[in-house]
Amino acid sequence: MLTTPITPLDEWVAKQIGAGRSRAPSLTLVALERWQDEKKSALVHRVRVRSPFYRSRLPRVPAGPCSREQWEALPFTTADDLRRHAPDMLCVSQGEVSRVTTLPTSGTSGMPKRIFFTGEDLERTVDFFHHGMSTFTKPGQRVLVFMPGELPDSIGDLLSKALPRMGCEAVVHGLAGDPEAALEAIHDVQADVIVGLPVQVLAMARHPRAALGRRLCAVLLSADHISQVVRQAVEQAFVCPVFAHWGMTETGYGGGVECAARRGYHLRGADLLVEIIDPVSGRILPDGLHGEVVISTLIAQAMPLLRYRTGDLASLATKPCPCGCRLPRLGPIQGRLRDQVRIDDQRTLSMAELDEILLTLPWLSNYRAALRRNDHGWLLDLEIFPSEEPGKAQDGSARRQAVETALNASGLLKQTGLRLRTITLGASTDRLSGPVKRSLQIEPSSGKT
């Protein structure tokens, strides 16, 4: 007998594809795949007719459902396409666009990505937020959102529209750049659930006043890599379960959310097709193998994305979830392609790996990492940001030694192609600043330094 309630997204997806009834058994994979096959064919036809960008690059595909071979032969869409060709990717008139999100990127062109949404696109996201949040939020509870919400149709604003649909109140605080102020906000608004960035919530959990968060019933982490270390630290500090959400602007903000079993992300399968590919060959990988996450936004109106390479690394879990859902789930995100470097023939270094090593230090709230190559290999520079300790001066030497000890214990510095160059103590005012998504900075070659 199941002890974990089935994800509410199961019935939600079933109803979206016309296969759902109240209290029906869990949706079958066959029913979802049939729906997705129909939408894949319709998507190819629609973008080729309405989008100058897709019309110029898509080969002709026979009418009817795409076979696996035909689908796999379609070209990928990339972040560079979004930087260079966004207006030509539109499938609606500019007058039908309700929101344009501009994302600064680290791409070679230096140009930002631009993502377009219609009102219908945004409504589908609100609907997903409504049902996804009901996984761990009960009617009558108050949700404090540590996400941007000052602009119309920003993440915070969309959540504030979604939560009242399930009888909850949303309070949008904005990013939690000041962990003490964020903890006080939890107390002041009597929050039951919070939504926030992993590293910012970690700083709250490691703050001397973290006990203010022990009134919480659940925490949702989103928008950046979520390491097991962060999850465990937050759960221990706030004595409540931590759930993870995966998504990005390109997925319409929402993508997938964990159920109570927390064994992977349950996806918005009626809207989103997820594939895992070999990052080098581009071939679809068998279920269970790790590779790059590729998405197709099957229903998006303004700017459908066809086989978009996200750069995230994960796998698809196809065995039934302990909650009873029989649909594929996206496994834990293992980091991003751009945040890993091959040190030698046997080893890579990634931001995700550094998180698991460094964030085990109980006094560390954040860090920045940069790699620079010289004639002998890679040089690692770290800037560390300790948690606040009122009345105590920071012992920079001891902190740096603790970081070096952690790196040595992990075996990372035993790699012949990697050397630790500097560890600096960052200003406390800068510890939670910077981009929402933390990244490994890979700098130009430094010659013989």
C-alpha positions as CSV (number, residue, x, y, z in Angstrom):
1,M,0.0,0.0,0.0
2,L,1.4,3.4,-1.0
3,T,2.3,5.7,1.9
4,T,3.4,8.6,-0.2
5,P,0.6,10.6,-1.9
6,I,0.7,10.6,-5.7
7,T,1.9,13.8,-7.2
8,P,-1.0,16.2,-8.0
9,L,0.7,16.7,-11.4
10,D,-0.4,13.2,-12.4
11,E,-4.1,14.0,-12.5
12,W,-3.4,17.5,-13.8
13,V,-1.5,16.2,-16.8
14,A,-4.1,13.5,-17.4
15,K,-6.9,16.1,-17.6
16,Q,-4.8,18.3,-19.9
17,I,-4.4,15.5,-22.4
18,G,-8.0,14.3,-22.1
19,A,-7.2,11.1,-20.2
20,G,-8.2,12.2,-16.7
21,R,-11.1,11.8,-14.4
22,S,-11.5,12.5,-10.7
23,R,-9.9,9.7,-8.7
24,A,-8.7,7.9,-11.8
25,P,-5.7,5.6,-11.6
26,S,-2.4,7.1,-12.5
27,L,-1.8,8.2,-16.0
28,T,-0.1,5.7,-18.3
29,L,3.0,6.4,-20.3
30,V,1.3,5.1,-23.4
31,A,-1.4,7.8,-23.2
32,L,1.1,10.5,-22.6
33,E,3.4,9.4,-25.5
34,R,0.5,9.3,-27.8
35,W,-0.4,12.9,-26.9
36,Q,3.2,14.0,-27.2
37,D,3.6,12.3,-30.6
38,E,0.6,14.2,-32.0
39,K,1.9,17.5,-30.5
40,K,5.4,16.9,-31.9
41,S,4.0,16.7,-35.4
42,A,1.8,19.7,-35.0
43,L,4.7,21.7,-33.5
44,V,7.0,21.0,-36.5
45,H,4.2,22.0,-38.9
46,R,3.3,25.2,-36.9
47,V,6.8,26.5,-36.5
48,R,7.7,25.9,-40.2
49,V,4.6,27.8,-41.3
50,R,4.8,30.7,-38.8
51,S,8.4,31.2,-37.9
52,P,11.0,32.5,-40.5
53,F,13.8,31.0,-38.4
54,Y,12.4,27.5,-38.4
55,R,11.2,27.7,-41.9
56,S,14.7,28.3,-43.2
57,R,16.3,25.4,-41.3
58,L,13.8,22.6,-40.9
59,P,13.8,19.8,-43.4
60,R,10.5,18.6,-44.7
61,V,8.9,16.1,-42.4
62,P,6.1,13.8,-43.7
63,A,2.6,14.6,-42.4
64,G,1.5,12.6,-39.4
65,P,3.3,11.7,-36.2
66,C,7.1,11.9,-36.4
67,S,9.0,8.6,-36.0
68,R,11.8,8.5,-33.5
69,E,14.3,8.6,-36.5
70,Q,12.6,11.6,-38.1
71,W,12.5,13.4,-34.8
72,E,16.1,12.7,-33.9
73,A,17.1,14.0,-37.3
74,L,15.7,17.4,-36.6
75,P,18.3,20.1,-35.8
76,F,18.7,21.3,-32.3
77,T,17.9,24.9,-31.2
78,T,20.6,26.5,-29.0
79,A,21.2,29.5,-26.7
80,D,23.0,31.2,-29.6
81,D,19.9,30.9,-31.7
82,L,18.0,32.8,-29.0
83,R,20.7,35.4,-28.9
84,R,20.9,36.0,-32.6
85,H,17.5,35.1,-34.1
86,A,14.8,35.6,-31.4
87,P,12.5,37.9,-33.4
88,D,12.5,35.4,-36.3
89,M,11.6,32.6,-34.0
90,L,8.2,34.2,-33.1
91,C,5.1,32.4,-34.2
92,V,2.7,35.2,-33.4
93,S,2.6,38.9,-34.1
94,Q,4.4,41.4,-31.8
95,G,1.0,42.6,-30.7
96,E,0.1,39.2,-29.3
97,V,3.3,39.1,-27.1
98,S,2.5,39.8,-23.4
99,R,6.0,39.5,-22.0
100,V,9.6,39.6,-23.2
101,T,12.3,38.3,-20.8
102,T,15.9,39.4,-21.5
103,L,18.6,37.2,-20.0
104,P,22.2,38.3,-19.9
105,T,24.4,35.4,-20.9
106,S,28.1,34.3,-21.0
107,G,27.8,33.4,-24.7
108,T,30.6,34.2,-27.1
109,S,28.6,37.0,-28.8
110,G,27.9,38.8,-25.5
111,M,24.3,39.3,-26.7
112,P,21.4,38.5,-24.3
113,K,18.8,35.8,-24.8
114,R,15.3,37.0,-25.4
115,I,12.3,34.8,-24.6
116,F,8.7,35.8,-25.7
117,F,5.4,34.8,-24.1
118,T,1.7,35.3,-24.9
119,G,-0.9,35.7,-22.2
120,E,-1.9,32.0,-22.9
121,D,1.7,30.9,-22.4
122,L,1.9,32.7,-19.0
123,E,-1.5,31.3,-18.0
124,R,-0.2,27.7,-18.5
125,T,2.7,28.5,-16.2
126,V,0.4,29.9,-13.6
127,D,-1.7,26.7,-13.9
128,F,1.5,24.6,-13.4
129,F,2.5,26.6,-10.4
130,H,-0.9,26.2,-8.9
131,H,-0.9,22.4,-9.1
132,G,2.9,22.0,-8.5
133,M,2.8,24.0,-5.3
134,S,-0.1,21.9,-4.0
135,T,2.3,19.1,-3.6
136,F,3.5,20.5,-0.3
137,T,1.2,23.5,0.4
138,K,-2.2,23.3,2.0
139,P,-5.2,25.6,1.6
140,G,-5.0,28.5,4.2
141,Q,-1.2,28.5,4.3
142,R,0.9,31.6,3.7
143,V,3.8,31.3,1.2
144,L,6.7,33.7,1.4
145,V,8.4,34.1,-2.0
146,F,12.1,35.0,-2.1
147,M,12.1,35.6,-5.9
148,P,11.8,38.7,-8.1
149,G,8.2,39.9,-8.2
150,E,8.2,43.6,-8.8
151,L,7.6,43.3,-12.5
152,P,4.3,42.0,-14.0
153,D,4.5,38.3,-14.9
154,S,7.8,37.8,-13.1
155,I,8.2,34.6,-11.2
156,G,7.0,36.1,-7.9
157,D,4.1,37.8,-9.7
158,L,3.1,34.5,-11.4
159,L,3.2,32.7,-8.0
160,S,1.1,35.4,-6.5
161,K,-1.5,34.6,-9.1
162,A,-1.3,30.9,-8.7
163,L,-1.4,30.4,-5.0
164,P,-4.8,32.0,-4.3
165,R,-6.3,29.4,-6.7
166,M,-5.6,26.8,-4.0
167,G,-6.7,29.0,-1.1
168,C,-3.2,30.2,-0.1
169,E,-1.8,33.6,0.4
170,A,1.4,34.7,-1.4
171,V,3.7,37.3,0.0
172,V,6.4,38.3,-2.5
173,H,9.5,39.5,-0.6
174,G,12.1,39.6,-3.5
175,L,15.5,38.0,-3.4
176,A,16.9,37.2,0.0
177,G,20.1,39.2,-0.2
178,D,20.0,39.8,3.5
179,P,19.5,36.5,5.3
180,E,18.7,38.1,8.7
181,A,16.0,40.3,7.1
182,A,14.7,37.2,5.3
183,L,14.4,35.3,8.5
184,E,12.7,38.2,10.2
185,A,10.2,38.3,7.3
186,I,9.4,34.6,7.9
187,H,8.5,35.4,11.5
188,D,6.7,38.7,10.7
189,V,4.4,37.4,8.0
190,Q,4.0,34.0,9.8
191,A,5.0,32.1,6.7
192,D,4.3,28.4,6.4
193,V,6.2,27.8,3.2
194,I,9.1,29.6,1.5
195,V,10.3,29.6,-2.1
196,G,13.9,30.7,-2.7
197,L,17.3,30.3,-4.3
198,P,19.4,27.5,-2.8
199,V,22.4,29.5,-1.8
200,Q,20.3,32.3,-0.3
201,V,18.2,29.9,1.7
202,L,21.4,28.1,2.8
203,A,22.7,31.5,4.2
204,M,19.4,31.8,6.2
205,A,19.8,28.2,7.5
206,R,23.4,29.0,8.6
207,H,22.6,32.3,10.2
208,P,22.7,32.6,14.0
209,R,18.9,33.4,14.0
210,A,18.0,30.4,11.8
211,A,15.5,29.3,14.5
212,L,13.1,31.9,13.1
213,G,12.6,29.5,10.2
214,R,11.5,26.5,12.4
215,R,7.9,27.5,12.0
216,L,8.0,26.5,8.3
217,C,6.2,23.4,7.0
218,A,8.1,23.2,3.7
219,V,10.8,24.8,1.6
220,L,11.0,24.9,-2.2
221,L,14.4,25.6,-3.7
222,S,14.6,26.6,-7.4
223,A,16.5,28.5,-10.1
224,D,20.0,27.0,-9.4
225,H,21.8,23.8,-8.8
226,I,20.6,22.1,-5.6
227,S,23.2,20.0,-3.9
228,Q,22.5,17.4,-1.3
229,V,24.6,19.3,1.1
230,V,22.4,22.4,0.8
231,R,19.2,20.3,1.1
232,Q,20.4,18.6,4.2
233,A,21.6,21.8,5.9
234,V,18.3,23.5,5.3
235,E,16.2,20.6,6.5
236,Q,18.3,20.3,9.6
237,A,18.1,24.0,10.4
238,F,14.4,24.5,9.7
239,V,13.2,20.9,10.7
240,C,11.0,20.6,7.6
241,P,11.2,18.9,4.2
242,V,12.9,20.6,1.3
243,F,11.5,20.2,-2.2
244,A,13.3,21.0,-5.4
245,H,11.9,22.6,-8.6
246,W,13.5,22.5,-12.0
247,G,12.8,25.0,-14.7
248,M,14.1,27.9,-16.7
249,T,12.8,30.8,-18.6
250,E,13.0,28.7,-21.8
251,T,10.5,26.2,-20.3
252,G,8.1,29.0,-19.4
253,Y,9.7,29.2,-15.9
254,G,8.1,26.0,-14.7
255,G,9.4,22.6,-15.6
256,G,9.1,19.9,-13.0
257,V,8.8,19.6,-9.2
258,E,9.5,16.8,-6.7
259,C,6.7,14.9,-5.0
260,A,6.7,13.9,-1.3
261,A,9.0,10.9,-2.3
262,R,11.6,13.4,-3.6
263,R,12.9,10.9,-6.3
264,G,13.1,13.2,-9.2
265,Y,11.1,16.0,-10.9
266,H,7.6,15.3,-12.1
267,L,7.3,17.1,-15.4
268,R,4.6,19.2,-17.0
269,G,4.4,16.5,-19.6
270,A,1.5,17.9,-21.6
271,D,3.5,21.1,-22.3
272,L,7.0,19.9,-22.3
273,L,8.9,17.1,-24.0
274,V,12.2,16.2,-22.4
275,E,15.0,14.2,-24.0
276,I,18.4,13.3,-22.8
277,I,21.2,13.3,-25.4
278,D,24.9,12.6,-25.6
279,P,26.4,16.1,-25.5
280,V,29.0,15.2,-28.1
281,S,27.2,13.1,-30.6
282,G,23.7,14.6,-30.1
283,R,22.1,11.1,-30.1
284,I,19.2,10.3,-27.7
285,L,20.5,8.3,-24.8
286,P,18.7,5.3,-23.3
287,D,16.6,6.0,-20.2
288,G,18.7,6.1,-17.0
289,L,21.9,7.4,-18.6
290,H,23.1,10.9,-17.8
291,G,23.4,13.5,-20.6
292,E,22.3,16.9,-21.7
293,V,18.6,17.8,-21.1
294,V,16.9,18.8,-24.4
295,I,13.4,20.3,-24.3
296,S,10.6,21.0,-26.8
297,T,7.8,23.3,-25.7
298,L,4.9,21.5,-27.3
299,I,2.1,24.0,-26.6
300,A,4.0,27.4,-26.4
301,Q,2.3,30.0,-28.6
302,A,4.7,33.0,-28.9
303,M,8.1,31.3,-29.2
304,P,8.0,27.5,-29.4
305,L,11.4,25.8,-28.8
306,L,12.1,22.7,-30.9
307,R,14.8,20.4,-29.4
308,Y,16.4,23.2,-27.3
309,R,19.7,22.3,-25.7
310,T,19.4,23.5,-22.1
311,G,23.0,22.7,-21.0
312,D,21.7,21.0,-17.9
313,L,22.9,17.5,-17.1
314,A,20.6,14.8,-15.8
315,S,18.9,11.5,-16.7
316,L,15.3,10.3,-17.1
317,A,14.0,7.9,-14.5
318,T,11.4,5.6,-16.0
319,K,10.6,3.2,-13.2
320,P,7.4,4.1,-11.3
321,C,7.8,6.7,-8.6
322,P,7.2,5.6,-5.0
323,C,4.2,8.0,-5.1
324,G,2.5,5.8,-7.7
325,C,3.1,8.0,-10.8
326,R,4.1,5.9,-13.8
327,L,5.4,8.7,-16.0
328,P,9.1,9.5,-16.6
329,R,10.8,11.9,-14.1
330,L,13.8,14.0,-14.6
331,G,16.6,12.9,-12.3
332,P,18.5,15.3,-10.1
333,I,20.3,18.0,-12.1
334,Q,24.0,17.1,-12.0
335,G,25.2,20.6,-13.0
336,R,25.6,22.4,-16.3
337,L,27.9,21.7,-19.3
338,R,29.3,25.2,-19.2
339,D,30.2,24.8,-15.5
340,Q,32.6,21.9,-16.0
341,V,36.1,21.6,-17.3
342,R,38.1,18.6,-18.3
343,I,41.2,18.6,-16.0
344,D,42.9,15.7,-17.8
345,D,41.9,12.5,-19.7
346,Q,40.3,11.0,-16.6
347,R,38.7,13.8,-14.6
348,T,36.5,16.8,-15.0
349,L,35.8,19.6,-12.4
350,S,32.4,21.1,-12.1
351,M,30.6,23.7,-10.0
352,A,28.3,20.9,-8.7
353,E,31.3,18.9,-7.4
354,L,32.7,22.0,-5.7
355,D,29.4,22.5,-4.0
356,E,29.4,19.1,-2.6
357,I,33.0,19.6,-1.3
358,L,33.0,23.2,0.0
359,L,29.4,23.6,1.2
360,T,29.9,20.8,3.7
361,L,31.9,23.5,5.7
362,P,29.2,24.6,8.2
363,W,30.3,28.2,8.4
364,L,30.4,28.7,4.6
365,S,27.4,30.4,3.0
366,N,28.7,30.9,-0.6
367,Y,31.8,31.0,-2.7
368,R,33.0,32.0,-6.2
369,A,35.3,29.9,-8.3
370,A,37.4,30.7,-11.3
371,L,39.7,28.5,-13.4
372,R,42.6,29.7,-15.5
373,R,44.7,27.5,-17.7
374,N,48.5,27.9,-17.9
375,D,51.2,25.8,-19.5
376,H,51.1,23.2,-16.7
377,G,47.3,22.7,-16.3
378,W,44.5,24.5,-14.5
379,L,44.7,27.0,-11.7
380,L,41.8,27.3,-9.2
381,D,41.0,30.6,-7.5
382,L,38.3,30.7,-4.8
383,E,36.6,33.6,-3.0
384,I,34.8,32.4,0.1
385,F,32.0,34.0,2.0
386,P,31.5,32.8,5.6
387,S,28.2,33.0,7.4
388,E,27.7,35.9,9.8
389,E,28.9,35.4,13.4
390,P,28.0,38.5,15.4
391,G,30.7,39.6,17.8
392,K,33.3,37.4,16.2
393,A,36.1,38.6,13.9
394,Q,36.7,36.5,10.8
395,D,39.8,34.5,11.1
396,G,40.8,34.5,7.4
397,S,43.8,32.3,7.8
398,A,41.8,29.5,9.6
399,R,39.0,29.8,7.0
400,R,41.4,29.4,4.1
401,Q,43.1,26.5,5.8
402,A,39.7,24.7,6.3
403,V,38.9,25.2,2.6
404,E,42.2,23.8,1.5
405,T,41.8,20.8,3.9
406,A,38.4,20.0,2.4
407,L,39.7,20.1,-1.1
408,N,42.7,17.9,-0.2
409,A,40.4,15.4,1.6
410,S,38.2,15.1,-1.5
411,G,41.2,14.1,-3.6
412,L,40.6,16.9,-6.0
413,L,44.0,18.5,-5.7
414,K,45.7,15.2,-6.3
415,Q,44.9,15.6,-10.0
416,T,48.1,16.4,-11.9
417,G,46.3,19.0,-14.0
418,L,44.9,21.1,-11.2
419,R,46.5,23.4,-8.7
420,L,44.9,25.7,-6.0
421,R,46.3,29.2,-6.6
422,T,44.4,31.6,-4.2
423,I,41.7,31.6,-1.6
424,T,40.5,35.0,-0.7
425,L,37.9,36.1,2.0
426,G,35.1,38.0,0.3
427,A,33.2,40.9,1.8
428,S,30.0,39.8,3.7
429,T,28.1,42.4,1.7
430,D,28.9,40.6,-1.5
431,R,28.2,37.0,-0.4
432,L,24.7,36.7,-1.9
433,S,25.1,39.2,-4.8
434,G,25.7,38.3,-8.4
435,P,23.7,36.3,-11.0
436,V,20.8,34.1,-9.8
437,K,22.5,31.0,-11.4
438,R,26.0,30.6,-9.9
439,S,28.6,29.5,-12.4
440,L,32.2,28.4,-12.7
441,Q,34.2,31.3,-14.3
442,I,36.6,30.0,-16.9
443,E,39.1,32.6,-17.7
444,P,41.5,33.1,-20.7
445,S,44.8,31.3,-20.7
446,S,47.4,32.9,-18.3
447,G,50.5,31.6,-20.0
448,K,53.2,30.5,-17.5
449,T,51.7,32.1,-14.4
